[in-house]
Amino acid sequence: MNTSPPEGAVEIHFIGNATLLLRYGPFTLLTDPNFLHRGQHAYLGHGLLSRRLTEPALPVTRLPVGLDAVVLSHLHGDHWDRVARRHLDRGVPVITTPHAARRLQAFHGFHRATGLRNRQSHDLVKDGARVRVTAVPGRHARGALQAFLPPVMGSVVEFMDAYGQVTLRLYLSGDTLPFEGLEMITEDHPDIHLAVVHLGGTTLPGGFLVTMDAAMGCDLVELLDPPLVLPVHYEEYTVMKSPLGHFLAEARRRGLGPRLVHCPRGGRVIAGPGPRVATPGTAVPGR
């Protein structure tokens, strides 16, 4: 059994794609649950499918019992799949967009799904600790294509001690492209500790880009200016055309290399207060 992370620190298990298991004090949170196996297809809407190229590092059946919440950026088949829908407890709180919350409640029985508008927050309180999830802007596509993709949100997750003091701010980008609305994040949250950046350069038929490629990911890092950056959402599906290596090279070229948190699929890192560093842990069992 894994020991708890140090007081005030969060442990991040990278399960694959945009799926992270976050442990902070008494809390265990899951992001964008994607547990399809290699070779299975994710449904992206409007008849579009994409085949998974990797295995999740942890099967859904080995998730910790009693998840405190799921943070879901949007309702797409590579972020909320049929495996998660079947196996997750329908009583678990799901913090997501209003669009996703309505569908999860009406069609899938997740009655504790909560939809957040931009700048709206939802607090979780347990054993004297608090976690606050605040919705921040995201945009999955540009132009007319926006109407064909589900609304997406980024999230700022604030981990607090028993006195309500924030010990760590974590930003989850969601599947966003750069747009002017992202500047609001820097206005509201200028002191993000660690940014989890969804990459992959996801490209739909016709050449339409719907997630950040290497250059866009680095543009976002420069805008937010966090001391730590964890890249996720790359090389998992056939529609992802921008590999992690391109982002790492571009980050180093721009002088962002020291900020990168190296956490391969199946690994874990611990980020906490004090010196702003993330330390590696051991591989997650169950690969």
Backbone as CSV, one residue per row, in Angstrom:
resi,resn,N_x,N_y,N_z,CA_x,CA_y,CA_z,C_x,C_y,C_z
1,MET,0.845,-1.199,0.000,0.000,0.000,0.000,0.882,1.252,0.000
2,ASN,0.536,2.245,-0.800,1.287,3.482,-0.837,1.036,4.295,0.413
3,THR,2.081,4.947,0.920,1.909,5.822,2.064,1.318,7.146,1.604
4,SER,0.751,7.888,2.540,0.157,9.185,2.217,1.256,10.180,1.863
5,PRO,0.965,11.147,0.994,1.959,12.183,0.683,2.223,13.027,1.916
6,PRO,3.358,13.731,1.954,3.655,14.598,3.097,2.559,15.642,3.303
7,GLU,2.454,16.126,4.519,1.434,17.120,4.840,1.586,18.345,3.939
8,GLY,0.470,18.789,3.369,0.476,19.961,2.501,0.887,19.686,1.076
9,ALA,1.226,18.426,0.757,1.667,18.077,-0.590,0.601,17.248,-1.286
10,VAL,0.634,17.260,-2.607,-0.277,16.437,-3.404,0.548,15.416,-4.171
11,GLU,0.048,14.203,-4.193,0.669,13.142,-4.977,-0.143,12.963,-6.256
12,ILE,0.550,12.933,-7.379,-0.091,12.833,-8.691,0.327,11.524,-9.342
13,HIS,-0.641,10.651,-9.600,-0.418,9.432,-10.370,-0.892,9.703,-11.792
14,PHE,-0.042,9.488,-12.757,-0.404,9.689,-14.156,-0.842,8.343,-14.726
15,ILE,-2.158,8.173,-14.903,-2.711,6.907,-15.370,-2.669,6.818,-16.890
16,GLY,-2.740,7.944,-17.570,-2.692,7.967,-19.027,-3.640,8.998,-19.577
17,ASN,-3.379,9.454,-20.804,-4.144,10.502,-21.475,-4.256,11.714,-20.555
18,ALA,-5.457,12.106,-20.115,-5.593,13.215,-19.167,-6.058,12.717,-17.798
19,THR,-5.887,11.425,-17.541,-6.371,10.815,-16.309,-5.291,10.843,-15.243
20,LEU,-5.569,11.576,-14.164,-4.663,11.682,-13.031,-5.407,11.264,-11.774
21,LEU,-4.683,10.647,-10.864,-5.203,10.357,-9.535,-4.460,11.266,-8.564
22,LEU,-5.204,12.152,-7.902,-4.629,13.152,-7.013,-4.936,12.784,-5.568
23,ARG,-3.914,12.727,-4.730,-4.105,12.426,-3.313,-3.541,13.584,-2.497
24,TYR,-4.398,14.163,-1.671,-4.009,15.275,-0.806,-4.689,15.096,0.541
25,GLY,-3.899,14.922,1.599,-4.500,14.708,2.907,-5.514,13.582,2.840
26,PRO,-6.760,13.844,3.278,-7.776,12.785,3.245,-8.455,12.626,1.888
27,PHE,-8.114,13.472,0.907,-8.826,13.493,-0.371,-8.155,12.604,-1.418
28,THR,-8.997,11.972,-2.241,-8.546,11.296,-3.454,-9.451,11.759,-4.591
29,LEU,-8.855,12.424,-5.587,-9.591,12.956,-6.727,-9.115,12.275,-8.008
30,LEU,-10.005,12.163,-8.966,-9.703,11.587,-10.268,-10.043,12.606,-11.340
31,THR,-9.178,12.757,-12.336,-9.464,13.678,-13.429,-9.714,12.895,-14.722
32,ASP,-10.636,13.398,-15.514,-10.902,12.923,-16.880,-10.711,11.411,-17.041
33,PRO,-11.592,10.598,-16.452,-11.371,9.151,-16.417,-11.471,8.485,-17.788
34,ASN,-10.345,7.934,-18.229,-10.243,7.275,-19.530,-9.550,5.927,-19.315
35,PHE,-10.330,4.848,-19.369,-9.806,3.523,-19.059,-10.004,2.534,-20.200
36,LEU,-10.257,3.036,-21.398,-10.290,2.161,-22.558,-8.941,1.463,-22.714
37,HIS,-8.974,0.254,-23.271,-7.741,-0.490,-23.500,-7.168,-0.176,-24.886
38,ARG,-5.910,-0.518,-25.071,-5.271,-0.351,-26.377,-6.077,-1.098,-27.436
39,GLY,-6.326,-0.419,-28.539,-7.089,-1.002,-29.639,-8.565,-0.672,-29.609
40,GLN,-9.081,-0.248,-28.456,-10.482,0.150,-28.389,-10.643,1.573,-28.923
41,HIS,-11.867,1.907,-29.304,-12.138,3.194,-29.934,-12.901,4.125,-28.992
42,ALA,-12.470,5.367,-28.972,-13.188,6.418,-28.253,-14.104,7.127,-29.233
43,TYR,-15.324,7.401,-28.788,-16.284,8.109,-29.622,-16.137,9.607,-29.386
44,LEU,-15.901,10.350,-30.457,-15.664,11.788,-30.361,-16.847,12.606,-30.853
45,GLY,-17.939,11.953,-31.200,-19.121,12.671,-31.645,-19.206,12.782,-33.152
46,HIS,-20.434,12.903,-33.653,-20.698,13.125,-35.081,-20.051,12.049,-35.947
47,GLY,-20.050,10.817,-35.444,-19.529,9.697,-36.202,-18.029,9.530,-36.160
48,LEU,-17.312,10.378,-35.421,-15.855,10.312,-35.363,-15.406,9.361,-34.266
49,LEU,-14.473,8.469,-34.624,-13.877,7.538,-33.675,-12.365,7.681,-33.724
50,SER,-11.711,7.342,-32.614,-10.254,7.323,-32.592,-9.796,6.116,-31.786
51,ARG,-8.815,5.403,-32.304,-8.336,4.177,-31.666,-7.250,4.490,-30.641
52,ARG,-7.370,3.867,-29.469,-6.354,4.075,-28.434,-5.111,3.258,-28.765
53,LEU,-3.951,3.878,-28.544,-2.672,3.271,-28.877,-1.944,2.728,-27.662
54,THR,-2.439,3.006,-26.465,-1.747,2.637,-25.233,-2.717,1.966,-24.265
55,GLU,-2.152,1.348,-23.238,-2.944,0.824,-22.129,-2.955,1.842,-20.993
56,PRO,-4.080,1.999,-20.286,-4.031,2.811,-19.070,-3.111,2.142,-18.053
57,ALA,-2.374,2.948,-17.302,-1.410,2.396,-16.356,-2.067,1.752,-15.153
58,LEU,-3.322,2.069,-14.930,-4.060,1.502,-13.804,-5.452,1.151,-14.296
59,PRO,-5.898,-0.102,-14.146,-7.256,-0.431,-14.584,-8.283,0.191,-13.656
60,VAL,-9.461,0.443,-14.179,-10.500,1.095,-13.391,-10.857,0.283,-12.152
61,THR,-10.700,-1.031,-12.218,-11.040,-1.890,-11.077,-10.047,-1.767,-9.935
62,ARG,-8.915,-1.095,-10.159,-7.918,-0.937,-9.096,-7.842,0.499,-8.585
63,LEU,-8.837,1.302,-8.923,-8.909,2.626,-8.322,-9.159,2.503,-6.820
64,PRO,-8.699,3.469,-6.034,-8.989,3.427,-4.597,-10.492,3.452,-4.342
65,VAL,-10.893,2.770,-3.308,-12.302,2.772,-2.913,-12.643,4.133,-2.311
66,GLY,-13.808,4.660,-2.654,-14.260,5.897,-2.033,-13.635,7.153,-2.604
67,LEU,-13.629,7.289,-3.927,-13.181,8.544,-4.529,-14.010,9.701,-3.978
68,ASP,-13.349,10.822,-3.721,-14.063,11.985,-3.192,-14.690,12.822,-4.290
69,ALA,-14.133,12.789,-5.490,-14.718,13.534,-6.607,-13.967,13.202,-7.883
70,VAL,-14.659,13.434,-8.991,-14.058,13.395,-10.325,-14.107,14.816,-10.879
71,VAL,-12.983,15.299,-11.393,-12.930,16.591,-12.075,-12.866,16.300,-13.567
72,LEU,-13.923,16.671,-14.279,-14.087,16.316,-15.689,-14.103,17.569,-16.544
73,SER,-13.160,17.670,-17.462,-13.048,18.880,-18.274,-14.150,18.982,-19.322
74,HIS,-14.587,17.841,-19.853,-15.654,17.858,-20.855,-16.062,16.432,-21.168
75,LEU,-17.148,16.313,-21.884,-17.735,15.005,-22.156,-17.329,14.541,-23.554
76,HIS,-16.128,13.955,-23.631,-15.617,13.356,-24.850,-15.159,11.943,-24.517
77,GLY,-15.174,11.046,-25.504,-14.908,9.643,-25.256,-13.516,9.310,-24.790
78,ASP,-12.576,10.228,-24.928,-11.233,9.972,-24.402,-11.017,10.656,-23.052
79,HIS,-12.096,11.213,-22.478,-12.020,11.839,-21.149,-13.053,11.249,-20.199
80,TRP,-14.115,10.758,-20.746,-15.149,10.045,-19.967,-15.644,8.940,-20.876
81,ASP,-15.162,7.732,-20.646,-15.459,6.658,-21.593,-16.473,5.673,-21.018
82,ARG,-16.835,4.702,-21.814,-17.853,3.727,-21.407,-17.379,2.847,-20.251
83,VAL,-16.067,2.652,-20.122,-15.548,1.866,-18.997,-15.752,2.635,-17.694
84,ALA,-15.412,3.915,-17.705,-15.636,4.746,-16.513,-17.120,4.809,-16.181
85,ARG,-17.949,4.972,-17.192,-19.392,5.085,-16.963,-19.953,3.829,-16.291
86,ARG,-19.423,2.676,-16.671,-19.943,1.417,-16.116,-19.428,1.152,-14.706
87,HIS,-18.200,1.526,-14.431,-17.546,1.066,-13.211,-17.476,2.106,-12.098
88,LEU,-17.548,3.393,-12.405,-17.479,4.383,-11.345,-18.769,4.384,-10.538
89,ASP,-18.636,4.655,-9.252,-19.782,4.757,-8.354,-20.654,5.928,-8.803
90,ARG,-21.917,5.669,-9.041,-22.802,6.738,-9.507,-23.102,7.769,-8.433
91,GLY,-22.665,7.526,-7.226,-22.817,8.514,-6.170,-21.623,9.429,-6.011
92,VAL,-20.561,9.226,-6.819,-19.379,10.072,-6.683,-19.677,11.470,-7.237
93,PRO,-19.274,12.537,-6.552,-19.441,13.876,-7.125,-18.585,14.029,-8.389
94,VAL,-19.171,14.604,-9.419,-18.453,14.900,-10.665,-18.531,16.409,-10.879
95,ILE,-17.389,17.063,-10.891,-17.323,18.509,-11.059,-16.935,18.774,-12.501
96,THR,-17.801,19.430,-13.258,-17.624,19.489,-14.702,-18.348,20.707,-15.270
97,THR,-18.546,20.703,-16.575,-19.271,21.781,-17.237,-20.773,21.592,-17.043
98,PRO,-21.566,22.663,-17.157,-23.025,22.485,-17.086,-23.548,21.512,-18.136
99,HIS,-22.989,21.541,-19.334,-23.410,20.622,-20.398,-23.193,19.176,-19.983
100,ALA,-21.990,18.867,-19.489,-21.690,17.490,-19.097,-22.516,17.074,-17.890
101,ALA,-22.698,17.983,-16.922,-23.462,17.644,-15.718,-24.894,17.261,-16.070
102,ARG,-25.511,18.012,-16.972,-26.890,17.697,-17.367,-26.981,16.301,-17.980
103,ARG,-26.053,15.980,-18.840,-26.092,14.679,-19.514,-25.769,13.539,-18.548
104,LEU,-24.819,13.747,-17.667,-24.464,12.699,-16.710,-25.626,12.405,-15.767
105,GLN,-26.346,13.431,-15.381,-27.501,13.234,-14.507,-28.666,12.576,-15.255
106,ALA,-28.960,13.094,-16.440,-30.167,12.667,-17.147,-30.033,11.288,-17.784
107,PHE,-28.849,10.960,-18.302,-28.707,9.750,-19.102,-27.869,8.658,-18.451
108,HIS,-27.036,9.008,-17.463,-26.101,8.023,-16.922,-26.228,7.814,-15.424
109,GLY,-27.114,8.543,-14.768,-27.382,8.281,-13.368,-26.388,8.832,-12.379
110,PHE,-25.503,9.716,-12.809,-24.552,10.331,-11.873,-25.222,11.567,-11.270
111,HIS,-25.996,11.326,-10.227,-26.894,12.352,-9.702,-26.173,13.454,-8.943
112,ARG,-24.901,13.257,-8.638,-24.147,14.298,-7.926,-23.207,15.071,-8.861
113,ALA,-23.481,15.012,-10.157,-22.713,15.817,-11.101,-23.071,17.289,-10.922
114,THR,-22.060,18.137,-10.842,-22.229,19.573,-10.626,-21.585,20.332,-11.776
115,GLY,-22.362,21.193,-12.436,-21.839,21.995,-13.533,-21.392,23.364,-13.056
116,LEU,-20.186,23.751,-13.446,-19.638,25.046,-13.056,-19.520,25.964,-14.268
117,ARG,-19.964,27.195,-14.107,-19.700,28.228,-15.106,-18.333,28.841,-14.826
118,ASN,-17.819,29.612,-15.782,-16.525,30.269,-15.589,-16.507,31.065,-14.297
119,ARG,-15.431,30.900,-13.534,-15.180,31.573,-12.262,-16.031,31.032,-11.118
120,GLN,-16.879,30.060,-11.382,-17.664,29.461,-10.315,-16.844,28.351,-9.658
121,SER,-17.003,28.204,-8.326,-16.205,27.246,-7.559,-17.091,26.233,-6.859
122,HIS,-16.486,25.103,-6.549,-17.144,24.066,-5.751,-16.140,23.576,-4.723
123,ASP,-16.528,23.559,-3.441,-15.641,23.159,-2.357,-15.953,21.744,-1.897
124,LEU,-14.888,21.026,-1.566,-14.981,19.727,-0.918,-14.326,19.862,0.454
125,VAL,-15.003,19.403,1.477,-14.488,19.513,2.848,-14.487,18.125,3.471
126,LYS,-13.362,17.784,4.101,-13.256,16.454,4.700,-12.170,16.462,5.768
127,ASP,-12.507,16.023,6.960,-11.538,15.848,8.047,-10.678,17.086,8.265
128,GLY,-11.301,18.256,8.207,-10.579,19.486,8.481,-9.783,20.044,7.318
129,ALA,-9.787,19.361,6.175,-9.087,19.852,4.984,-10.114,20.292,3.950
130,ARG,-9.676,21.083,2.982,-10.575,21.618,1.970,-9.877,21.619,0.603
131,VAL,-10.663,21.291,-0.403,-10.223,21.419,-1.790,-11.254,22.255,-2.521
132,ARG,-10.799,23.257,-3.258,-11.692,24.116,-4.040,-11.366,23.955,-5.519
133,VAL,-12.399,23.662,-6.315,-12.256,23.540,-7.763,-12.977,24.717,-8.398
134,THR,-12.250,25.503,-9.182,-12.803,26.681,-9.844,-12.702,26.502,-11.353
135,ALA,-13.815,26.706,-12.048,-13.821,26.599,-13.505,-13.169,27.825,-14.128
136,VAL,-12.301,27.599,-15.098,-11.638,28.678,-15.842,-11.824,28.404,-17.333
137,PRO,-11.590,29.408,-18.176,-11.955,29.270,-19.590,-11.205,28.166,-20.321
138,GLY,-11.887,27.602,-21.293,-11.304,26.666,-22.231,-12.096,26.721,-23.522
139,ARG,-11.439,26.412,-24.627,-12.125,26.404,-25.923,-11.508,25.301,-26.777
140,HIS,-12.348,24.319,-27.130,-11.869,23.111,-27.804,-11.577,23.328,-29.288
141,ALA,-12.176,24.333,-29.874,-12.028,24.533,-31.317,-12.210,26.006,-31.632
142,ARG,-11.935,26.344,-32.881,-12.099,27.725,-33.343,-13.191,27.788,-34.397
143,GLY,-13.776,28.970,-34.509,-14.742,29.204,-35.563,-15.980,28.339,-35.448
144,ALA,-16.530,27.979,-36.616,-17.783,27.241,-36.662,-17.669,25.851,-36.060
145,LEU,-16.440,25.309,-35.987,-16.257,23.968,-35.454,-16.631,23.885,-33.976
146,GLN,-16.648,25.012,-33.277,-17.014,25.010,-31.861,-18.394,24.388,-31.640
147,ALA,-19.299,24.579,-32.567,-20.661,24.076,-32.407,-20.726,22.553,-32.455
148,PHE,-19.679,21.899,-32.972,-19.694,20.449,-33.122,-18.931,19.722,-32.025
149,LEU,-18.312,20.470,-31.104,-17.558,19.865,-30.021,-18.163,20.277,-28.687
150,PRO,-18.071,19.430,-27.671,-18.683,19.766,-26.385,-17.960,20.914,-25.705
151,PRO,-18.670,21.709,-24.904,-18.000,22.759,-24.123,-16.957,22.142,-23.207
152,VAL,-15.870,22.874,-23.013,-14.766,22.382,-22.199,-14.401,23.440,-21.168
153,MET,-13.962,23.005,-20.007,-13.479,23.947,-19.000,-12.083,23.543,-18.550
154,GLY,-11.291,24.554,-18.198,-10.111,24.316,-17.407,-10.500,24.378,-15.944
155,SER,-9.602,23.963,-15.083,-9.888,23.975,-13.645,-8.658,24.442,-12.886
156,VAL,-8.884,25.253,-11.863,-7.859,25.543,-10.869,-8.268,24.815,-9.600
157,VAL,-7.421,23.912,-9.156,-7.685,23.109,-7.960,-6.784,23.639,-6.846
158,GLU,-7.424,24.149,-5.807,-6.687,24.717,-4.684,-6.780,23.769,-3.489
159,PHE,-5.652,23.322,-3.019,-5.578,22.452,-1.854,-5.285,23.327,-0.641
160,MET,-6.104,23.193,0.415,-6.027,24.080,1.572,-5.805,23.284,2.849
161,ASP,-5.163,23.941,3.817,-4.969,23.314,5.119,-6.184,23.561,6.016
162,ALA,-6.088,23.136,7.252,-7.217,23.236,8.176,-7.595,24.676,8.482
163,TYR,-6.694,25.622,8.203,-6.962,27.033,8.479,-7.454,27.779,7.238
164,GLY,-7.655,27.048,6.146,-8.132,27.671,4.918,-7.057,28.308,4.079
165,GLN,-5.795,28.105,4.450,-4.687,28.653,3.679,-4.357,27.719,2.514
166,VAL,-4.200,28.281,1.335,-3.881,27.474,0.153,-2.433,27.016,0.234
167,THR,-2.225,25.717,0.158,-0.868,25.175,0.152,-0.369,24.903,-1.261
168,LEU,-1.288,24.716,-2.208,-0.889,24.382,-3.569,-2.020,24.715,-4.526
169,ARG,-1.692,25.359,-5.653,-2.663,25.619,-6.725,-2.242,24.839,-7.967
170,LEU,-3.169,24.037,-8.433,-2.934,23.179,-9.582,-3.880,23.599,-10.703
171,TYR,-3.342,23.832,-11.890,-4.165,24.198,-13.050,-4.253,23.017,-13.995
172,LEU,-5.476,22.654,-14.368,-5.736,21.622,-15.365,-6.283,22.309,-16.601
173,SER,-5.574,22.239,-17.704,-5.945,23.061,-18.864,-7.211,22.579,-19.545
174,GLY,-7.522,21.251,-19.464,-8.573,20.733,-20.319,-8.133,20.815,-21.773
175,ASP,-8.969,20.331,-22.659,-8.627,20.322,-24.089,-8.908,21.688,-24.696
176,THR,-8.061,22.648,-24.367,-8.263,23.992,-24.893,-7.228,24.321,-25.954
177,LEU,-7.604,25.208,-26.846,-6.662,25.882,-27.725,-6.387,27.269,-27.146
178,PRO,-5.272,27.886,-27.497,-5.033,29.265,-27.041,-6.103,30.208,-27.594
179,PHE,-6.623,31.064,-26.744,-7.530,32.127,-27.172,-7.484,33.218,-26.120
180,GLU,-8.057,34.371,-26.451,-7.897,35.543,-25.597,-8.463,35.340,-24.193
181,GLY,-9.449,34.479,-24.040,-10.053,34.266,-22.736,-9.119,33.655,-21.704
182,LEU,-8.034,33.024,-22.145,-7.113,32.419,-21.192,-6.398,33.450,-20.329
183,GLU,-6.359,34.694,-20.790,-5.710,35.732,-19.990,-6.434,35.961,-18.671
184,MET,-7.723,35.611,-18.618,-8.466,35.744,-17.376,-7.873,34.879,-16.274
185,ILE,-7.290,33.746,-16.659,-6.712,32.843,-15.660,-5.564,33.534,-14.938
186,THR,-4.736,34.243,-15.675,-3.600,34.920,-15.043,-4.074,36.062,-14.146
187,GLU,-5.194,36.675,-14.489,-5.725,37.756,-13.654,-6.261,37.222,-12.331
188,ASP,-6.972,36.103,-12.389,-7.592,35.545,-11.190,-6.638,34.678,-10.378
189,HIS,-5.691,34.042,-11.055,-4.808,33.080,-10.390,-3.365,33.306,-10.860
190,PRO,-2.736,34.386,-10.403,-1.383,34.688,-10.869,-0.312,33.801,-10.238
191,ASP,-0.693,32.989,-9.271,0.301,32.222,-8.513,0.044,30.721,-8.610
192,ILE,-0.204,30.228,-9.818,-0.351,28.790,-10.039,0.984,28.111,-9.784
193,HIS,0.939,27.033,-9.028,2.148,26.304,-8.692,2.531,25.325,-9.792
194,LEU,1.550,24.535,-10.237,1.821,23.505,-11.239,0.721,23.527,-12.288
195,ALA,1.105,23.580,-13.555,0.159,23.559,-14.665,0.209,22.200,-15.343
196,VAL,-0.948,21.548,-15.431,-1.091,20.300,-16.177,-1.650,20.662,-17.544
197,VAL,-0.851,20.456,-18.585,-1.148,20.975,-19.917,-1.528,19.832,-20.854
198,HIS,-2.760,19.925,-21.415,-3.238,18.925,-22.379,-2.652,19.246,-23.750
199,LEU,-1.921,18.316,-24.308,-1.234,18.533,-25.585,-1.783,17.576,-26.649
200,GLY,-0.915,17.092,-27.510,-1.263,16.062,-28.484,-1.493,16.550,-29.892
201,GLY,-1.803,17.843,-30.057,-2.086,18.314,-31.407,-3.179,17.495,-32.074
202,THR,-4.260,17.223,-31.344,-5.357,16.408,-31.877,-5.907,17.054,-33.143
203,THR,-5.938,16.265,-34.208,-6.322,16.791,-35.516,-7.461,15.965,-36.092
204,LEU,-8.569,16.629,-36.380,-9.741,15.966,-36.942,-9.667,15.958,-38.462
205,PRO,-10.472,15.111,-39.121,-10.481,15.104,-40.587,-10.690,16.502,-41.147
206,GLY,-9.927,16.819,-42.174,-9.941,18.164,-42.731,-8.827,19.031,-42.188
207,GLY,-8.032,18.464,-41.262,-6.899,19.201,-40.720,-7.233,20.154,-39.592
208,PHE,-8.396,19.980,-38.955,-8.813,20.892,-37.889,-8.137,20.510,-36.573
209,LEU,-7.369,21.426,-36.022,-6.660,21.211,-34.768,-7.585,21.530,-33.604
210,VAL,-7.681,20.604,-32.616,-8.607,20.818,-31.504,-7.951,20.644,-30.131
211,THR,-6.671,20.310,-30.068,-5.900,20.425,-28.828,-4.537,21.000,-29.168
212,MET,-3.852,21.479,-28.161,-2.604,22.221,-28.384,-1.489,21.335,-28.922
213,ASP,-0.755,21.883,-29.872,0.485,21.250,-30.303,1.629,21.807,-29.456
214,ALA,2.857,21.489,-29.821,4.012,21.869,-29.000,4.129,23.376,-28.823
215,ALA,4.025,24.121,-29.918,4.181,25.574,-29.836,3.065,26.207,-29.017
216,MET,1.844,25.742,-29.226,0.721,26.297,-28.467,0.865,25.998,-26.980
217,GLY,1.284,24.784,-26.655,1.482,24.439,-25.257,2.503,25.336,-24.587
218,CYS,3.592,25.634,-25.294,4.613,26.526,-24.740,4.099,27.959,-24.638
219,ASP,3.258,28.373,-25.586,2.652,29.709,-25.489,1.828,29.825,-24.206
220,LEU,1.060,28.781,-23.890,0.247,28.808,-22.685,1.120,28.843,-21.437
221,VAL,2.193,28.068,-21.433,3.106,28.082,-20.283,3.692,29.482,-20.092
222,GLU,4.082,30.117,-21.171,4.637,31.468,-21.050,3.593,32.457,-20.556
223,LEU,2.339,32.270,-20.954,1.276,33.157,-20.483,1.041,32.993,-18.986
224,LEU,0.932,31.758,-18.519,0.597,31.493,-17.120,1.809,31.631,-16.201
225,ASP,2.988,31.345,-16.724,4.250,31.473,-15.990,4.288,30.643,-14.704
226,PRO,3.872,29.377,-14.732,3.966,28.549,-13.529,5.392,28.021,-13.367
227,PRO,5.822,27.761,-12.146,7.171,27.213,-11.954,7.287,25.751,-12.351
228,LEU,6.148,25.023,-12.399,6.167,23.606,-12.732,5.129,23.317,-13.811
229,VAL,5.481,22.433,-14.743,4.600,22.091,-15.860,4.624,20.576,-16.062
230,LEU,3.436,19.978,-16.040,3.301,18.544,-16.296,2.543,18.343,-17.601
231,PRO,3.215,17.864,-18.659,2.507,17.601,-19.914,1.764,16.269,-19.864
232,VAL,0.523,16.277,-20.369,-0.284,15.057,-20.468,-1.024,15.098,-21.807
233,HIS,-1.799,14.032,-22.089,-2.685,14.017,-23.262,-1.872,14.074,-24.555
234,TYR,-1.069,13.061,-24.773,-0.226,12.992,-25.969,-0.001,11.523,-26.324
235,GLU,0.131,11.236,-27.616,0.526,9.921,-28.125,-0.384,8.783,-27.654
236,GLU,-1.630,9.101,-27.303,-2.542,8.083,-26.776,-3.527,7.580,-27.832
237,TYR,-3.887,8.433,-28.793,-4.916,8.106,-29.777,-4.429,8.455,-31.177
238,THR,-5.038,7.815,-32.158,-4.601,8.011,-33.541,-4.796,9.444,-34.018
239,VAL,-5.698,10.207,-33.405,-5.919,11.586,-33.845,-4.868,12.551,-33.282
240,MET,-3.993,12.073,-32.384,-2.975,12.945,-31.791,-1.733,12.932,-32.669
241,LYS,-1.387,14.082,-33.209,-0.329,14.165,-34.214,0.938,14.871,-33.722
242,SER,0.918,15.445,-32.524,2.073,16.181,-32.009,2.651,15.420,-30.815
243,PRO,3.771,14.718,-30.983,4.297,13.883,-29.907,4.920,14.700,-28.777
244,LEU,5.079,14.047,-27.639,5.670,14.707,-26.475,7.047,15.267,-26.790
245,GLY,7.831,14.550,-27.563,9.184,15.017,-27.873,9.212,16.396,-28.500
246,HIS,8.214,16.721,-29.315,8.154,18.045,-29.924,7.955,19.118,-28.852
247,PHE,7.093,18.840,-27.886,6.867,19.808,-26.804,8.118,19.969,-25.948
248,LEU,8.764,18.877,-25.607,9.970,18.969,-24.782,11.051,19.777,-25.487
249,ALA,11.219,19.546,-26.785,12.238,20.281,-27.535,11.904,21.765,-27.616
250,GLU,10.627,22.081,-27.862,10.223,23.485,-27.946,10.363,24.166,-26.591
251,ALA,10.028,23.461,-25.526,10.167,24.031,-24.184,11.631,24.328,-23.874
252,ARG,12.495,23.414,-24.220,13.930,23.662,-23.974,14.424,24.825,-24.819
253,ARG,13.966,24.897,-26.069,14.397,25.993,-26.946,14.006,27.347,-26.367
254,ARG,12.855,27.416,-25.684,12.384,28.677,-25.111,12.878,28.908,-23.686
255,GLY,13.718,28.026,-23.188,14.221,28.190,-21.833,13.269,27.720,-20.753
256,LEU,12.286,26.890,-21.116,11.295,26.410,-20.166,11.629,25.028,-19.615
257,GLY,12.727,24.470,-20.057,13.081,23.111,-19.670,13.103,22.852,-18.175
258,PRO,13.685,23.767,-17.366,13.742,23.503,-15.920,12.364,23.407,-15.249
259,ARG,11.326,23.857,-15.903,9.990,23.797,-15.296,9.304,22.455,-15.502
260,LEU,9.801,21.657,-16.434,9.097,20.449,-16.835,9.171,19.380,-15.757
261,VAL,8.020,18.808,-15.458,7.919,17.686,-14.531,7.892,16.413,-15.367
262,HIS,8.876,15.570,-15.189,8.970,14.354,-15.981,8.258,13.225,-15.230
263,CYS,7.105,12.857,-15.741,6.288,11.813,-15.115,5.715,10.943,-16.215
264,PRO,6.341,9.820,-16.521,5.815,8.949,-17.572,4.512,8.304,-17.161
265,ARG,3.791,7.802,-18.133,2.564,7.075,-17.853,2.855,5.956,-16.852
266,GLY,2.079,5.898,-15.780,2.300,4.914,-14.742,3.173,5.404,-13.608
267,GLY,3.736,6.608,-13.738,4.572,7.155,-12.680,3.791,8.090,-11.782
268,ARG,4.477,8.599,-10.782,3.863,9.551,-9.881,4.889,10.575,-9.435
269,VAL,4.409,11.747,-9.094,5.251,12.802,-8.547,4.536,13.397,-7.345
270,ILE,5.305,14.031,-6.484,4.765,14.696,-5.309,5.149,16.168,-5.391
271,ALA,4.164,17.037,-5.325,4.391,18.476,-5.343,3.849,19.057,-4.056
272,GLY,4.614,19.949,-3.425,4.179,20.464,-2.144,4.680,21.860,-1.874
273,PRO,4.417,22.359,-0.679,4.824,23.721,-0.313,6.329,23.803,-0.125
274,GLY,6.785,24.996,0.187,8.216,25.204,0.332,8.840,25.421,-1.021
275,PRO,10.064,24.942,-1.245,10.689,25.085,-2.565,9.787,24.494,-3.633
276,ARG,9.593,25.225,-4.696,8.620,24.808,-5.705,9.231,23.766,-6.635
277,VAL,9.219,22.546,-6.152,9.744,21.433,-6.927,8.773,20.281,-6.830
278,ALA,8.870,19.388,-7.783,8.113,18.146,-7.736,9.116,17.012,-7.680
279,THR,8.902,16.058,-6.805,9.825,14.950,-6.646,9.185,13.677,-7.170
280,PRO,9.966,12.840,-7.840,9.381,11.605,-8.384,9.091,10.608,-7.293
281,GLY,8.035,9.821,-7.519,7.730,8.701,-6.647,7.995,7.404,-7.390
282,THR,7.382,6.346,-6.961,7.553,5.055,-7.619,6.465,4.857,-8.652
283,ALA,6.666,3.886,-9.500,5.654,3.598,-10.518,4.370,3.137,-9.857
284,VAL,3.259,3.497,-10.449,1.965,3.045,-9.966,1.813,1.565,-10.258
285,PRO,1.415,0.729,-9.284,1.213,-0.676,-9.570,0.034,-0.895,-10.497
286,GLY,0.047,-2.018,-11.183,-1.100,-2.396,-12.002,-0.915,-2.128,-13.475
287,ARG,0.304,-1.882,-13.928,0.521,-1.652,-15.350,0.267,-2.922,-16.135
